[in-house]
Amino acid sequence: MKVARYNYAHQLGADIEPLIADLRAMLVGGRYELTAEVKQFEAELAQFLGARFVRGVNTGTDALVVALRALGIGPGDEVITQANTFNATVGAITLVGAEPVLVDVDPETFLIDKKQLSDAIGPRTRVLMPVHLYGKPTPMAEIVALAEAHGLFVIEDAAQAIGARIEGQSVATFGHFGCFSFHPSKNLSAAGDGGAVVARNAELDEALRRQRELGQVGQNNHVVVGFNTKLDALQARILSWKLPRLEQWNDHRRKAAGWYRERLAGLPLSFQARAEGETHAYHLFQVRMRERDALLAHLRARDIDVVIRYPTPIHLQPAFAGKGWREGQFPVAEQLARELLCLPIRPDIGIDEIDYVADCVCEFFGKTARR
Ligand SMILES: Cc1ncc(COP(=O)(O)O)c(C=O)c1O
């Protein structure tokens, strides 16, 4: 058996003719930029999230960049985030000229360590940027309260967590801005790149819109220096096609995660801790164990598409060599980089596939599968 990580045919559905017809009409009709399709997707996503202000942008990275710029963040400002995130979080902070300040993460949840976050706040701190990593929502109440107490902004990096909720409230709606990615790997994916930003209020939304659209307030009237990073109209149509099934897909991901947890219980490995009241989007299903690299090879040899997210933590990436970070500075992030392995999880993964993966993991440990 072969267990894949993605199945795009499933995401598009059996009959894609109506979608193709729409895309054809858009192509020949020249409906490319900030069209009705973009506005429609923004409205649908806002409804899905229970948000009022959503803007589509070109990528999840750009979503973070324009959110930072809309808050006026730049040189001299510090933004605090976590050492185990994807490169783009810290890249975005650096791209606007601000200084990223890293903190370590909790060894059970793999999310930002709140005590260290609080301790890292200094006179130049302007933004707290937690990441809802692997689809698990970061508890936001304390972070929002901390930001309020210090007069700081909050930007949620929700790139991996569309559909994740805390007590029913969607991620990306707690902070001043929340950012999503529709990269093909994500739970809701475009046929290429895409992203979106949720704003807390109309004023922030307008500041964001200007950053997205060359600082314009009407044709030929550029009031600030902005980027040009709009969600492509064809991608918006594709995202609208998929969005109605996202909730069902995330439900299936949660079910699949439960199957893995059941079948792998008792083995010398652990999982990302769960919390009361959270709705995990299970963008990734992580197992943590000492002999990670040997298990990776064992599963790949059995046609299981496992992957490491992420093998090198931010502070050890060559891109940030100038920041003065050193090995050993964020020990939990470093240990997780050595010990985490993503097992395949898809909205259509079958129980037979989960059984096969679990059997192969059990085989690795010399145990019989528990079924
Ligand atoms: C945590 C995180 N932040 C930001 C991004 C950037 O998104 P994109 O690839 O759409 O630029 C990603 C995904 O790639 C991500 O996983």
The ligand as a MOL file (V3000), in Angstrom:
LIG
                    3D

  0  0  0     0  0            999 V3000
M  V30 BEGIN CTAB
M  V30 COUNTS 16 16 0 0 0
M  V30 BEGIN ATOM
M  V30 1 C 3.3740 29.0570 10.0950 0
M  V30 2 C 3.4030 29.6030 8.7000 0
M  V30 3 N 3.4760 30.9360 8.5080 0
M  V30 4 C 3.4850 31.4700 7.2990 0
M  V30 5 C 3.4360 30.6890 6.1530 0
M  V30 6 C 3.5580 31.3540 4.8250 0
M  V30 7 O 2.5600 31.0360 3.9230 0
M  V30 8 P 2.8470 31.0390 2.3540 0
M  V30 9 O 3.5830 29.8140 2.0040 0
M  V30 10 O 1.4570 31.0690 1.7670 0
M  V30 11 O 3.5930 32.2860 2.0330 0
M  V30 12 C 3.3320 29.3030 6.3010 0
M  V30 13 C 3.1940 28.3610 5.1650 0
M  V30 14 O 3.8610 28.2020 4.2500 0
M  V30 15 C 3.3420 28.7450 7.5990 0
M  V30 16 O 3.2920 27.4170 7.7740 0
M  V30 END ATOM
M  V30 BEGIN BOND
M  V30 1 1 1 2
M  V30 2 1 2 3
M  V30 3 2 2 15
M  V30 4 2 3 4
M  V30 5 1 4 5
M  V30 6 1 5 6
M  V30 7 2 5 12
M  V30 8 1 6 7
M  V30 9 1 7 8
M  V30 10 2 8 9
M  V30 11 1 8 10
M  V30 12 1 8 11
M  V30 13 1 12 13
M  V30 14 1 12 15
M  V30 15 2 13 14
M  V30 16 1 15 16
M  V30 END BOND
M  V30 END CTAB
M  END
